[in-house]
Amino acid sequence: MKGFLAYSKAKMQQKNVPARRWNFAGALQISATTKIPAADEVVAGFSKYFRPERIRVVLLSPNSRGNHLPQGIWTALTSKLNLIPEVEIVTVDASKKNANGLIYSDFFDFT
């Protein structure tokens, strides 16, 4: 994961423009896979490496298939994420793509 974080930092600093605020979005899995750590570990690693003012974690529940995150998994994940001081947790009903599919574009002006 350190290699990925270093690569990301290099891309952010590529044009020799001082970084002020970055929006870094990525889809994470709750549990670790063979290629990526669990979501809470990725967020903790990101926090330690970049030392951001804030990390907003968006949980999609229900997801685009209408599946809700089981309560036990929800509780375990949010408990771990809440141990990271910079983390804010947001929940989005993603069952209707047209209703919530553009939520980030409502928060940020990318122009």
N, C-alpha and C positions, 0 to 999 in steps of 0.2 A: 504494500500500500504506500510505503514511503516514496517509491519510485513514481507512482502516479501523482502523489501530492507535489513532488518536486517538479515533475513535468507540467502540472497545472500552474504552479507558481511561475515557472519560466514563461509560459504562454501569457500569463497576466502581465508580466513585466517586459514583454517582447518589444514594445515600441518605446521604451524608456520614458513612459508617461507614469508619473506616480499614481499608484492605485489609491483610490479613495473609497469606492464602494463597489463590490462585486456581487453579482447574482449568480450563484453556482447551483445549478439544478441537476439532479441525477436520480434515477430510479434505483432504489435499494431493496434488497430482500430482507425480511425480518430475521431469518435464520441464515447462518453462514452457508456458503456453497463452496465448491472446490476452487473457485476463482475469486471470490470476494468474501470478506468477513461479514458478520452480522451487522445490521443497520446501526445498532447502538455503538459498535466498535468503530465503524466507519466515521460516524459523527464525532465520537471522542477523539479519534485520530486527526480528523480535520480541525477540531477545536485546538488541540495541542500544537499542531503544525502552523496554523495560520493565526491563532489568537484573535479571532474576530470579535467584534462588539456583540454580535448576535448571530444565532443560527436558528432559522425557522424550519422546523420539520413539519411537513404536511403529510398527514395520514389519510389515505383514501379509504373510507368505509361508510357505506358499501362501495365496492369497486365497480368498474364498468359492467361487470356481469351480475351485479346485485348482491354479491356476497359480502356479508359483514365480517369484520375481524372478530374472532372468538374472544369473549371477555377475558379469559385467562391469559391469552397471548397479548391482548391489549394492555392489561394491567402490568404484566412483566416488562413489556417494551417501554411503556411510558414511565414506569418506575426507574428503569435504567437511564432513559434519556433525561429525566428530571435531575439526575445526579450531576449532569454537565451544566454548570452555571449559565452559560450563554444560550442555552436551548429554550426556544418557545415552541410549543406544540399546537398545531392547528389541525382540525379535522374537517374534511371536505366530503360531502356526499357526491361521489363520482359516478353514480348510477345513470345520470343523464348527461352525456357528453356536451350537448348543446347548452345546458344550464350552467355547468361549472367547468367546462373544458378550457375556458380562457381566463381562469381566475388570476393567474400571474400577470397577464397583460393588463388587468384592471389595477394591480398594485404598482406596476412599474411602467415608466415611459422609456421605451427602448430607442426612441428617436434621437 
